[in-house]
């Protein structure tokens, strides 16, 4: 299906270069953009009363790097200082922390507004490319419930920020390539360097943006008869930067985050089966977004089951069919499908990502990629309505009905992200065998001192998947709190069998051994925790306590000093050190 002049009724520009104005001084585009923003804010209104959820503690609430200028330096120049090296994301958190502290509403407002801005940029890009239904596609992108995970979850600032920068870079590059707007030569150069700078910023927000140069080549191939070397050469710096930062992220994901081991040991054939099934899964969720859950079941991949081959075969058949039909129906459909699959490539199982421990798919993985399928569907829908000569009023009514339905589903889905309890309960309602939800709900209940129910969830999680160190570790903490120290030691040992380099497990095991008066063994565990994480202040402090109990005062003082250097604002560390280094005050 060949794409030509846009349909002015549903989306973009008026015909013949006219300018629609609703009231004098304000163009029609202003009102359409405002409508996008207001619809987005309305659909996501429930998140403004939501709190922080999973991982938000590591990224925001317990992130010490947000507290001062030294932390900002760490964010940029120490890749291991944050859970993922996305310094621009953590810089926005740093700024917000200094503006409104740890009030979650501020973080949620920024996420929603970034999402709305991303939708406006999508609209302008698609309209500039003369794609029918550009505004409708942007509105569907904004209101589709599959995007809730990216917008309502503060940690996924990565998605909404990188998308805004990605779309901005794409728009600038299309101006440089003279595909959107007409500019002087100096203006084209400015657009090129602006695109390059915005692309780097997008990579520093989330390296899934590395797909941008390939996406640009797709658009150039779509809009031109063929690609020339002069189309490729300007993109070489983009490819180099994208590949470089992408490799950095892959290395950190494996060695810093921990995406390695048995759970990630898939053969190339198994990874292809994962990719094919994941692509079909994501398309299905765009078409029928029910149920949407925070944690989907992790598939069992078996190349010996014939039906699992149907997914990659279906994907290859669609791509091959569109390729063969491109001269008859145009390249647009193929470009949309290739953009979708190519942008999803980093999350299809070919690269080890830590969330593969829980599931091979997640809604937030397709945030950016979904544009390809949404734009294609919106364009086809508009062309079908025009072909059937449906009048403009009915077209508008149908579009409004669709957007109202999507917005209502988004509003409803936001309810699952109100707090940790609603998140895990909603997950278990939709995926009862989610060991992740059972384990984290158990941890939440343990924090509320509801130990009986917490233990039940831990035992259920272990029955579903006994090979996850985190479950054993959290269950060990519960047993320690309820004074079942021998059982706690057993759980910590099992956690360390699965993850020998887990510093928290060594620390907790050492603490329990110390309480059992097995001080020598406790000291060995504290030292192992420090070897695993040399900047582990709590491990140095507990080591100091153990050494002090053995009257090894010089070594204890050295341990306390190291702990205090790592956390100079800790009054607990300071007082303990002073108790050993300063003489007691004489009485009157």
Residue pairs with C-beta under 8 A, 6 or more apart in sequence:
1 329
1 330
1 332
1 333
1 379
1 380
1 383
2 329
2 330
2 332
3 130
3 131
3 132
3 330
3 332
3 379
4 130
5 15
5 130
6 12
6 13
6 127
6 130
6 131
6 132
6 133
6 134
7 132
7 133
7 382
7 383
7 386
8 14
8 15
9 392
9 395
9 396
10 132
10 133
10 135
10 136
10 382
10 385
10 395
10 396
10 399
11 123
11 126
11 127
11 132
11 133
11 134
11 135
11 136
11 137
11 378
11 382
12 123
12 126
12 127
12 130
12 131
12 134
12 135
13 127
14 20
14 28
19 27
19 28
20 27
20 28
20 29
21 27
21 28
22 28
22 30
22 31
32 123
32 135
33 120
33 123
36 116
36 119
36 120
36 123
36 135
36 138
36 139
36 142
37 113
37 116
37 120
39 139
39 142
39 143
39 403
39 407
40 112
40 115
40 116
40 119
40 142
40 143
41 112
41 113
41 116
42 407
42 411
43 142
43 143
43 406
43 407
43 410
43 411
43 414
44 112
44 115
44 148
44 151
44 152
44 410
44 411
44 414
45 411
45 414
46 411
46 414
46 415
46 418
47 108
47 111
47 112
47 151
47 152
47 414
47 417
48 105
48 108
48 109
48 112
49 105
49 418
50 104
50 108
50 152
50 414
50 417
50 418
50 419
51 104
51 418
51 419
51 420
52 60
52 61
52 102
52 104
52 107
52 154
53 153
53 154
53 155
53 417
53 419
53 420
53 423
54 153
54 155
54 294
54 420
54 423
54 440
55 83
55 153
55 155
56 153
56 154
56 155
57 63
58 83
58 155
59 82
59 83
59 90
59 93
59 154
59 155
59 157
60 66
60 93
60 97
60 102
60 107
60 154
60 155
61 102
63 71
63 82
63 90
63 93
64 71
65 71
65 72
65 74
65 75
65 81
65 82
65 90
65 94
66 90
66 93
66 94
66 97
66 98
67 97
71 81
71 94
72 91
72 94
74 81
74 82
75 81
75 82
75 87
75 90
75 91
75 94
76 87
76 91
79 85
79 248
79 252
79 256
80 252
80 256
82 90
83 257
84 158
84 249
84 252
84 253
84 257
85 248
85 249
85 252
86 158
86 204
86 205
86 206
86 207
87 204
88 161
88 201
88 204
88 205
89 157
89 158
89 161
89 162
89 205
89 206
92 110
92 157
92 161
93 107
93 157
96 106
96 107
96 110
99 106
100 106
104 154
107 154
107 157
108 152
108 154
110 157
111 151
111 152
111 154
111 156
111 157
111 160
112 151
114 157
114 160
114 161
114 163
114 164
115 142
115 147
115 150
115 151
115 160
115 163
116 142
117 164
118 141
118 142
118 160
118 163
118 164
118 167
119 138
119 139
119 141
119 142
120 138
121 164
121 167
121 168
121 171
122 134
122 137
122 138
122 141
122 167
122 371
122 375
123 134
123 135
123 137
123 138
124 171
125 134
125 167
125 170
125 171
125 174
125 180
126 133
126 134
126 137
126 138
126 375
127 134
127 135
128 171
128 174
128 179
128 180
128 181
129 174
129 179
129 180
129 219
129 223
131 137
131 332
131 375
131 379
132 378
132 379
132 382
132 383
132 386
133 375
133 378
133 379
133 381
133 382
134 375
134 378
136 378
136 381
136 382
136 399
137 371
137 374
137 375
137 377
137 378
137 379
139 399
139 403
140 374
140 377
140 378
140 402
140 403
140 406
141 147
141 370
141 371
141 374
143 403
143 406
143 407
143 410
144 286
144 289
144 370
144 374
144 406
144 410
145 289
145 292
145 406
145 409
145 410
145 412
145 413
146 285
146 286
146 289
146 292
146 363
146 366
146 370
147 363
147 367
147 370
147 410
148 292
148 363
148 410
148 413
148 414
148 416
148 417
149 156
149 292
149 294
149 362
149 363
149 364
149 417
150 156
150 159
150 160
150 363
150 364
150 367
151 160
152 413
152 414
152 417
153 364
153 417
156 364
156 367
158 205
158 206
159 206
159 364
159 367
159 368
160 367
161 205
161 206
162 202
162 203
162 205
162 206
162 208
162 209
162 368
163 367
163 368
165 198
165 199
165 201
165 202
165 205
165 209
166 198
166 199
166 202
166 209
166 212
166 368
168 198
169 194
169 195
169 196
169 198
169 199
169 201
169 202
169 209
169 212
170 195
170 212
170 215
170 216
171 180
172 191
172 192
172 194
172 195
172 198
173 191
173 192
173 195
173 216
174 180
174 216
174 219
175 181
175 183
175 187
175 188
175 191
176 188
176 189
176 191
176 192
176 195
176 234
177 216
177 220
177 231
178 188
179 219
179 220
179 223
183 191
192 234
196 237
196 238
199 209
199 212
199 238
199 241
199 242
200 241
202 209
202 212
203 209
203 210
203 241
203 242
203 245
204 245
207 242
207 245
207 246
207 248
207 249
207 346
208 343
208 346
208 347
208 368
209 242
209 368
210 242
210 243
210 245
210 246
210 346
211 242
211 342
211 343
211 345
211 346
211 368
212 238
212 242
213 235
213 238
213 239
213 242
214 342
215 339
215 342
215 343
216 235
216 238
217 227
217 231
217 232
217 235
218 335
218 338
218 339
218 342
219 335
220 227
220 231
221 227
221 331
221 335
222 331
222 332
222 335
224 231
246 346
250 351
250 352
253 259
253 351
253 352
253 353
253 354
254 260
254 352
257 354
258 354
258 499
259 352
259 353
259 354
259 356
259 357
260 352
262 467
263 356
263 357
263 467
264 352
264 356
264 357
266 274
266 301
266 349
267 303
269 303
270 301
270 303
271 348
271 349
271 350
272 312
273 301
273 303
273 308
273 309
273 311
273 312
274 299
274 301
274 348
274 349
274 360
275 312
275 315
275 348
275 349
275 350
276 309
276 311
276 312
276 313
276 314
276 315
277 299
277 308
277 311
277 312
277 360
278 344
278 347
278 348
278 349
278 360
278 361
279 311
279 315
279 340
279 341
279 344
279 348
280 311
280 314
280 315
281 296
281 361
282 340
282 344
282 361
282 365
282 366
282 369
282 370
283 340
283 373
285 292
285 363
285 366
286 366
286 370
286 373
286 374
286 377
289 409
291 430
292 363
292 413
292 430
293 416
293 426
293 427
293 430
293 431
294 416
294 423
294 426
294 427
294 437
295 358
295 359
295 362
295 427
295 431
295 434
295 436
295 437
296 359
296 361
296 362
296 431
297 359
297 431
297 433
297 434
298 356
298 358
298 359
298 360
299 360
301 308
302 308
303 309
315 341
318 337
319 334
319 337
319 338
319 341
322 329
322 333
322 334
322 337
323 334
326 334
332 376
332 379
333 376
333 380
335 372
336 372
336 373
336 375
336 376
337 372
337 373
337 376
338 372
339 369
339 371
339 372
340 369
340 370
340 371
340 372
340 373
341 369
341 372
343 368
343 369
343 371
343 372
344 365
344 366
344 369
346 353
347 353
347 362
347 365
347 366
349 356
349 360
355 362
357 468
358 434
358 436
382 395
385 395
385 398
390 398
415 422
415 426
416 422
416 423
416 426
416 427
417 423
420 440
420 444
421 441
421 444
424 437
424 440
424 441
424 444
425 441
427 434
427 436
427 437
428 434
428 437
428 438
428 441
431 437
433 464
435 460
435 461
435 462
435 464
435 465
435 468
435 471
436 461
438 457
438 458
438 460
438 461
438 464
439 457
439 458
439 461
439 468
439 470
439 471
439 474
441 454
441 457
442 453
442 454
442 455
442 456
442 457
442 458
442 461
442 474
442 475
442 478
443 454
443 474
444 454
445 451
445 453
445 454
445 457
446 454
446 474
446 477
446 478
446 481
451 478
451 481
451 482
454 478
455 475
455 478
458 471
458 474
458 475
458 478
459 475
461 468
461 471
462 471
462 472
462 475
465 471
467 498
468 498
469 494
469 495
469 496
469 498
469 499
469 502
469 505
470 495
472 491
472 492
472 494
472 495
472 498
473 491
473 492
473 495
473 502
473 504
473 505
473 508
475 491
476 488
476 489
476 490
476 491
476 492
476 495
476 505
476 508
476 509
476 512
477 488
477 508
479 485
479 487
479 488
479 491
480 488
480 508
480 511
480 512
485 512
485 515
485 516
488 508
488 512
489 509
489 512
489 513
489 516
492 505
492 508
492 509
492 512
493 509
495 502
495 505
496 502
496 505
496 506
496 509
499 505
501 532
502 532
503 529
503 530
503 532
503 533
503 536
503 539
504 529
506 525
506 526
506 528
506 529
506 532
506 539
507 525
507 526
507 529
507 536
507 538
507 539
507 542
509 525
510 521
510 522
510 523
510 524
510 525
510 526
510 529
510 539
510 542
510 546
511 522
511 542
513 519
513 521
513 522
513 525
514 522
514 542
514 545
514 546
514 549
519 546
519 549
519 550
522 542
522 546
523 543
523 546
523 547
523 550
526 539
526 540
526 542
526 543
526 546
527 543
529 536
529 539
530 536
530 539
530 540
530 543
533 539
535 566
536 566
537 562
537 563
537 566
537 567
537 570
537 573
538 563
540 559
540 560
540 562
540 563
540 566
541 559
541 560
541 563
541 572
541 573
541 576
543 559
544 556
544 557
544 559
544 560
544 563
544 576
545 556
545 576
547 553
547 555
547 556
547 559
548 556
548 580
553 580
556 580
557 577
557 580
557 581
560 573
560 576
560 577
560 580
561 577
563 570
563 573
564 570
564 573
564 574
564 577
567 573
